[in-house]
Amino acid sequence: MSSLNLFRKVALAEGISYLLLLLIAMPLKYFANLPLAVKYVGWAHGLLFVLYIACLLMAWQERKWSFWKVVVLFIASLLPFVPFYVEKKLKQEEDLKTN
């Protein structure tokens, strides 16, 4: 498995965990008094975020991306829904590379 393929999968998982944290766990904490939702989903999201950064660095090294592309991909991980766009664009990049 290439580092780009791994990065795409991690970006997708990280994006899903971020939305779960924001749209499910946080409301459960504040409106249903269930703070454990944030504890566990937050922990999983934090782990996936660290994995996202590690995979980003691996893909950067393998693909020889510019510094600014890496900065944009890092910032993308901080914004809800953007990791899904990143995954789609990286899929297109991978498809172009294989054809």
BELSUL-V236227 format. One record per run of one state. SS is the DSSP state (H for helix, E for strand, - for the rest). FROM is the first residue (numbers start at 1). LEN is the number of residues. Records with the same first field share a line. If there is no record, write none. Layout:
SS: FROM-LEN  FROM-LEN
This chain:
-: 1-2  32-3  64-3  77-5  99-1
H: 3-29  35-29  67-10  82-17
